[in-house]
Every structure is written in structure tokens, then in C-alpha cells.
Amino acid sequence: MSDFPTYRGRMEYVCLGCGARFDISELHYTCPSCGGVFLLTDTTFDSLKKTPGAKWREIFDRRAASKNPALRGVFRFYELMAPVLEEEDILYLGEGNTPIVTSAPGLRAELGLNTAYKNDGQNPSASFKDRGMACAFSFLKHLIRTKGWTDVLAICASTGDTSAAAALYASYVGGVIKSAVILPAGKVTPQQLAQPLGSGAVVLEVPGVFDDCMKVVEYLADNYRVALLNSKNAWRILGQESYAFEVAQWYDWDMAGKCVFMPIGNAGNITAVMGGFLKLHALGIIDALPRVFGVQSHHADPVYRYYAADAGTREFKPVAVRASVAQAAMIGNPVSFPRVKYFAEKFEAIGGERSFQVIQVTEQQIMDSMIQANRHGHIACTQGGECLAGAKRAKELGLVSPKETLVLDATAHHLKFIGFQDMYFSNTFPPEFGVTPDPALSNRPEQVITAEDKKRLDAPDYVRQAAQNVVARLGLARK
């Protein structure tokens, strides 16, 4: 007998601009009436309140040990996400359930903060984007099954992680789904470029930055039948809410004294995380909201600028981005800003004005922080460095205390951004980044014996000399 949930909701697209509602039988990305962005809402969500919060905690904790692939990943929180899908629709590639790793004592002592990283780089394509893709592609499978579609092009704009995740999930589903990604030429690391190529996607490059790529795919989505997989796709946002659910579950559903730091980028993830925590709170699964901090580089900081202004004078304005090591966050006109504003207001209505804040950091701080974190056993990407830099800046501003637990988002695996580490260690950053390596954090290989010595010495003497050089370098003592 299947242990799959029996609950089915009734979901609608809701425009944050004009309030118009649309049926989910078609793919919508922006409102046909006003061009606003959508949220997906379950109109029967309030019926879930009949089940006590303690019972929901029991259900989700039990599912964490499920052997059913449809419930092993992000869909173990099925009722809170996309409860219109059937078990056969759900796609599982091992996403979700990423660990939260408490920072080593040495790092916590250096920081004077109680930090931990949620390692979303341990998702299948090595980034958090798999959470959203699992949901978006599951719904796409649902539409293909129910509508009999025979030809679907899945497309996205990306600086790397989105394209990797989209191409991976598209290649797994296969069949009627084909995959294409549009990237900014020269703005994607070789490691990230290799992923969609390896998954068989058609990779197309355009000059410029992410925002330029996004304009192209938006035009395609408005005028052609394609499945857009950027965060304009509200199904992706639903999948990314699982990050919030997992954080709460990791801490036994106790969010008091917790602060969650997220890079903003296109603002989809921070939107999803706030939305997820609000759902948990509405159902009594958590008693308190954590505080959420968005972090932006000073090279791409439109959301920071909005919230830095006095409440009565705020006006959102896109910015021209400059070179940033936090490539996934190098977005001057985030698509999901209306969602951020919407959820921030709801968050602050419950948790107070300090429950949502935005921190600005420098490129130098991002790189120093990434290297510092990984020196102490983390696997943080540059966005993870951005979060740690944000935590340190929040401490400087008196916004956090050592009594709180700071959960930092490592959005991708360190190895995806290894080129920036190489530039840091070799002091080869282009001037536009404004990054000067800290010698105390730099690390380079050292030669202990020359090739000429190897030729000159016989084998025993070569080994002896090389070993003595190692002893001298490391200060080893004899047994």
C-alpha cells in the first residue's frame, strides 16, 4: 500500500501586481493583464490547519526516513508545496535533505559568532537550484501526462547553476523534453559551463550579463511555446521553499534565536525561504519565525538600496552591475523583487521590523570570507562567502549576537567556483573586481626538490634529500 499523501489542494496563480488569478492548467510566468509576477497559492490551504502543528511535525519527521522516492526529497513536505501532483509525476534525483554543518570551534572563535552552513552544494547538480527544478519538472511531467504534449522545450537564462540544474533534470526526464540554456558569454566558470554541455543541452551564448540573457528568454516565453525555468516560474519558487522546511526540521522545529542568511541574486530563493517559514508558522509547526537577512555585493545591490532608504521614500530602481565573484548574485534587476517586498511585509507583521533585513558587503569581504570558511572545513561557494561576509557585517552593525545561531546558505559547491580561489591564491584578479588577497589566507603549492636534483642524485639520496626538505619545511621531530 502506498504511503503517498491523499490530500489534494486547489492551486492558482495569483498576480502580485493586480491580484488577477489564473488556472494552473497552462504555464504562466507573468500576468497577461499587467505583467506582474505570480505566486502559487493553494486555495484550500486553511483546511490543513485542522491538523495540529505537533501532528504535522510527526508526519514530516516520519517521512524523513521514507524509502519512497517521491517522498525522500523535497516532496516529503508535499502538502506545503505542490499538492496537485500524483506520485507518478514526482521527479527525484537525490535533491534536498542537505546537511547543516556547525562551524568548527576555530572559526566560531575567530568570528565571535555561532555559525553553521547549510550545504546546498550537496544537491545533485551541486547547487540549491535542484530544489526548484524538482518541483518545476514534476509539474511539467504532470502537464505532459494530462495534456498529451509531444514536444516541449525547457529553456532558461543562467550564470551557471540554473542551467546546470535545468539541463540535468531535463536530460533525466528525456522523451518529449528538450533543453536549451542561454548564458552570458565569458561570465560562467568552466566548471559550470561543463555541466549543461555534459547533460546534452543546447548552450547558446549572448554578450552581456545575466539580465541580458533574461530579456531574451522572457521574449521567447511571451511569444513561443517554451517551458521557462528561471525563477519567474512560480513552481520553482515552491520547490525552493523546502530549504526553509529543512532548516526548521533540522533544529527540531525550534526557530527561536535563529538567523538565516541568504544571498539575494534574482531574489527567488530568499522569497521562497520567507514563504516557507510563513507556511510553517501559519500551521503551528513552528512557534516563532527566524530572522532572515538578505545579502548583496556592492557591485549588484538594488534590493539593499531599496531597504536602506527611509520607508516613506523607498523606490525600487534596477542598477548596472559590475564584476562580481558572487556570479549567481550579479543581477541588477531581480525578477522576484515584488515577491521579496510582499513576503518581507508579512514577515515583519509577525516578527517585527528586525525580522527581515538586507546587508551590503564588498567583493573583498566575500572572497576573504569564502577562503576563511573553507580553511575551517566548509565547502562554501562565493555566495556562501557572501553570506559569511553578511554575518560579519551584521555583527559590526550590532544586528546579531553570539547567543543566536546563524544559518548561512552555501548555495553551491566550492568546486564550482574554484577559478576565483585560484585567482585569489595567485593574486591575478582583474582590477574591476577590487580584490587584493590577504597573504594570511593565500595558499600555493611549494616545490621541495628540483628536477635537476632528481637527475643529479641517485634514488636513495634523492628520497633522503626530498624527505629532509619536507622535514625542514614542516618542522618535524624524530620518533
Summary of the structure (lengths in Angstrom):
residues: 479
radius of gyration: 23.6
end to end distance: 63.3
largest distance: 82.2
contacts: 1675
relative contact order: 0.11
helix: 47%
strand: 15%
